[in-house]
Amino acid sequence: MDHHLIRAIEQALGWSGPSQLGGAFARGSLTDTTLLERMLTPQRLLDMVMRRSLAHPQLRMFRDGEELHPVQYLNSEVSRRGQSIPMVNMRLLGGLLRDGATMVLDQSNVFDPTLEVACRALQWWSREHVQANIYLTTNEAAGFRLHWDDHDVVIIQLAGEKEWEVRGISRPYPLYRDAVRNDSPSEDIVWAGTMKTGEVMHIPRGHWHQATRNGRGSGQSLHMTLGFEKRTGVNWLSWLADWSRETEIFRHDLARWDNTDEQKAQQHQLAEAAMTLIESRSPVDFLAARDQEVAPPRHVPYVDFFGPLASVVCVTNFPPRLVEKGDMIEVVAARKKLTFAAKALPALRLLLSGHPVQLDQAASQVGAEVEEVAKILTEEELCAPLTAELSSGYTDLVTNAAS
């Protein structure tokens, strides 16, 4: 999937691909500033918040660096049948923003088609899970205090300005669940300055950082943080632990009451079996398997009596894998393995490209069987109908996509 935001990020940071993600700190500027409003504006963000049932902690508010209690900006709307639905009190929210506050909306990509498509494209690019968190700060409000993240982030300043300080690491490659705490900030300042509209910054996992508008006067800052949850050796070992159930010795009870020699003998057997397991399933195997074992994301289902299937798009979290086996083609994705005749390969490549596909146009390019293949892929949830809303997330951002 060729997404303009990815190319813009690569150009801004001087990257040649995803391999530099998680490497060194980097900064740069987008040359195509039209992408900023295309991604999100403060007005669209507030409209998004108003129209949805949101609850803490997905939506959070901060003032003077302290998190506010949800009662200060959330209401429970009670229906006439007594059902309670959490909603944002827009009057209270407006007052907080006028006085100076920071609003945080986590996983905004589940609410907005443009951000949904951008995150999916970034996942196909990086082969890692990605989510978009949005930060709106007004007047002289402070953001989070000095902290570190357990994932790599790419930050895009969508509007306004904000002061940042980025420091080095105090523990190499810290984890959310770790062997020791990581509470002492580094004294090494990597960069301090103002992020202005259109600027991009990459902060690798473990780097301490903080942002604020203290001293900036009236105004606002809107930035998007793209979080990349990269998989580690710990994840590989956890995956191996699942596979260990196939080997009988790992299913045996541990020798609690046996003598020392028998306990050592069992330990030796377990160690040998563990080494065999480690050598049989590499980290590369783990990464490939995990890409294909992620369930499909939320999407609009295809229901035939709502109308014919006119256009579709692949919605898997990671690119499907096509395996040619003689006169058959296997499609592996989203916990499924589908088998097609070899003649379906051109249609499969088009439908699983990540680009929107108009089926009537595609038939003249790859053959009439594209419609039947599209129906199968949609029923199996590898593709989804291209609704007007979903289509808007691709328009002018993904190559060959148009409303």
SVG drawing of the C-alpha trace seen along z (x, -y; Angstrom):
<svg xmlns="http://www.w3.org/2000/svg" viewBox="-38 -35 62 75">
<polyline fill="none" stroke="black" stroke-width="0.4" points="0.0,0.0 1.6,-3.3 0.4,-6.0 1.6,-9.6 2.0,-10.0 4.6,-7.3 6.6,-8.8 6.4,-12.2 7.6,-10.8 10.5,-9.0 11.6,-12.2 11.3,-14.4 13.4,-12.1 15.8,-11.1 14.8,-7.4 14.9,-4.9 12.4,-2.6 11.1,-1.2 14.5,0.3 15.5,-3.0 12.4,-2.9 13.6,-2.5 17.2,-3.6 18.4,-7.1 16.4,-10.2 15.5,-12.2 13.7,-15.4 12.6,-17.0 9.8,-18.8 7.1,-17.7 7.4,-19.3 3.7,-18.6 1.9,-20.6 -1.5,-19.8 -1.2,-16.4 -1.6,-18.1 -5.2,-19.3 -5.9,-16.1 -5.0,-14.0 -6.8,-16.0 -7.7,-19.5 -8.8,-20.8 -12.3,-21.3 -12.6,-17.7 -11.2,-16.4 -13.8,-18.2 -16.5,-17.0 -15.2,-13.4 -15.3,-13.7 -18.8,-15.2 -20.4,-12.5 -19.1,-9.4 -19.6,-7.7 -16.2,-8.0 -15.0,-7.0 -11.9,-7.4 -9.0,-6.5 -9.4,-6.6 -10.2,-10.3 -8.2,-12.2 -7.9,-15.8 -4.9,-17.5 -4.4,-20.9 -1.2,-22.2 0.4,-18.8 -2.2,-17.0 -4.9,-14.6 -8.4,-15.8 -11.2,-13.6 -13.5,-12.5 -16.5,-14.1 -15.0,-17.4 -15.6,-16.8 -17.7,-13.6 -21.5,-13.1 -23.7,-10.0 -26.5,-10.6 -29.5,-8.6 -32.1,-7.5 -35.8,-7.3 -35.3,-3.6 -32.7,-4.3 -29.7,-3.4 -26.5,-5.3 -24.2,-6.3 -20.9,-8.1 -20.7,-11.3 -18.4,-14.3 -19.9,-17.4 -18.9,-19.8 -19.7,-22.9 -17.3,-21.8 -14.7,-20.7 -14.9,-24.1 -14.4,-25.9 -11.3,-23.8 -9.8,-24.4 -10.4,-28.2 -8.6,-28.3 -5.8,-26.1 -5.7,-22.3 -4.5,-19.2 -6.9,-16.7 -5.7,-13.3 -7.6,-10.8 -6.0,-7.4 -6.5,-5.1 -8.2,-7.8 -7.8,-5.6 -10.8,-3.5 -13.1,-6.5 -11.8,-8.3 -11.4,-6.6 -8.4,-8.8 -6.5,-7.9 -7.6,-4.2 -6.2,-3.9 -3.0,-5.8 -2.4,-3.4 -3.1,-0.4 -0.7,-1.6 1.9,-2.2 1.4,1.3 1.9,2.8 5.1,0.6 6.6,1.4 5.1,4.8 4.3,3.6 1.1,2.7 0.4,-1.1 -2.1,-3.4 -2.6,-7.1 -3.0,-9.1 -4.0,-12.8 -2.9,-15.6 -4.7,-19.0 -3.1,-21.6 -4.4,-25.2 -2.9,-28.4 -0.1,-27.8 -1.1,-24.3 1.6,-21.8 1.5,-18.3 2.8,-15.1 5.7,-15.4 9.1,-13.9 8.5,-10.2 9.5,-7.5 7.4,-5.2 7.7,-1.4 7.3,-1.8 8.8,-3.9 6.9,-7.0 6.7,-9.3 5.2,-12.6 3.7,-14.9 2.9,-18.5 -0.5,-19.1 -1.1,-22.6 0.3,-25.2 3.5,-25.0 4.8,-23.2 8.0,-23.1 9.8,-19.8 12.7,-18.3 14.0,-14.9 16.6,-13.1 18.6,-9.9 17.8,-6.5 18.6,-5.5 17.9,-1.8 18.5,-0.2 15.3,1.1 13.0,0.8 9.7,2.8 6.3,2.2 6.7,5.4 10.4,5.4 12.9,7.0 13.7,3.6 12.0,0.2 13.1,-2.6 12.4,-5.7 15.6,-7.8 15.6,-10.2 18.7,-10.6 20.6,-13.9 21.6,-13.7 19.5,-16.2 19.3,-15.0 17.2,-17.9 15.2,-20.8 13.2,-23.3 9.9,-24.1 8.0,-21.7 6.3,-23.9 3.4,-23.1 4.6,-20.5 7.5,-19.2 8.1,-15.5 10.1,-13.8 11.0,-10.2 11.6,-9.3 12.9,-5.7 11.7,-3.6 13.1,-4.4 14.1,-8.1 12.8,-10.4 10.7,-13.4 8.2,-16.1 6.2,-18.7 4.5,-21.9 3.1,-25.3 4.1,-27.0 5.1,-30.6 3.6,-30.4 0.6,-32.7 -2.7,-32.2 -2.9,-29.6 -3.0,-25.9 -1.0,-22.8 -2.3,-19.7 0.0,-16.8 -0.4,-13.2 1.7,-10.5 2.1,-7.3 3.1,-4.5 4.9,-1.5 4.7,1.6 7.8,3.6 8.1,7.2 11.1,8.3 13.0,11.4 10.6,11.7 7.7,12.0 9.5,14.7 10.1,16.7 6.4,16.4 5.5,17.7 7.9,20.6 6.3,21.4 3.0,21.9 4.7,24.3 6.3,26.2 2.9,27.9 3.5,30.1 6.5,31.8 5.5,34.3 8.4,33.5 7.1,30.0 3.7,31.3 5.1,33.5 4.7,32.4 7.8,30.8 9.7,33.1 8.9,31.4 9.2,34.5 11.8,36.5 15.4,36.7 18.1,34.3 19.5,36.5 16.0,37.1 15.3,33.4 18.6,32.6 17.8,35.3 14.5,33.7 16.1,30.3 18.6,31.7 15.8,33.2 13.9,29.9 17.0,28.0 17.6,30.3 14.0,30.1 14.1,26.3 17.2,26.1 15.6,28.3 12.5,26.0 14.6,22.8 16.6,24.2 13.4,25.3 11.5,22.0 13.5,18.9 12.6,15.2 12.0,14.8 9.5,17.7 7.8,15.9 7.6,12.6 6.1,14.2 3.6,16.2 2.5,13.3 1.8,11.2 -0.7,13.8 -2.2,14.7 -3.7,11.3 -7.5,11.3 -9.1,8.9 -10.0,5.5 -13.5,4.0 -15.1,3.4 -18.5,3.1 -19.7,6.6 -21.0,7.5 -24.7,8.2 -25.9,9.0 -29.4,7.7 -28.1,4.2 -26.9,4.1 -24.3,5.6 -20.6,5.7 -19.3,2.8 -15.9,2.0 -13.7,3.5 -10.4,3.0 -8.1,5.3 -8.4,4.6 -6.0,7.1 -3.6,5.6 -0.6,6.9 -0.1,7.8 -1.6,11.2 0.9,13.8 0.4,15.4 2.0,18.8 2.1,20.4 1.8,24.2 1.7,25.6 -1.8,24.9 -3.0,23.5 -2.5,20.3 -2.7,20.1 -3.6,16.9 -2.5,16.7 -3.8,13.9 -5.9,13.0 -5.7,16.5 -7.0,18.1 -5.6,20.0 -7.6,19.9 -6.9,21.8 -7.6,20.6 -6.9,21.8 -3.7,20.4 -5.7,18.3 -7.0,16.2 -3.5,14.8 -3.9,11.5 -7.2,10.8 -5.7,11.7 -2.7,9.5 -5.0,6.6 -7.6,7.2 -5.0,7.8 -2.8,4.8 -4.2,2.6 -5.6,0.2 -9.3,-0.4 -10.7,1.7 -13.7,0.8 -14.8,4.3 -16.3,3.2 -13.1,1.5 -11.0,4.4 -12.8,7.0 -11.4,5.4 -7.9,5.5 -7.6,8.9 -10.6,10.9 -14.2,11.4 -13.4,13.8 -12.3,10.8 -15.9,10.3 -16.2,13.9 -12.8,13.7 -13.7,10.4 -16.9,11.9 -15.0,14.8 -12.3,12.5 -15.0,10.3 -17.0,13.2 -13.7,14.4 -13.1,10.9 -9.8,10.3 -11.5,7.5 -14.4,5.2 -16.9,3.2 -15.6,-0.2 -18.2,-2.5 -18.3,-6.2 -16.8,-6.9 -14.0,-4.3 -13.3,-5.6 -12.7,-9.1 -9.8,-7.7 -8.0,-6.7 -8.9,-9.6 -5.8,-11.7 -3.6,-9.7 -3.3,-6.3 -2.1,-5.9 -5.0,-5.6 -7.6,-6.1 -10.5,-8.5 -13.9,-9.0"/>
</svg>
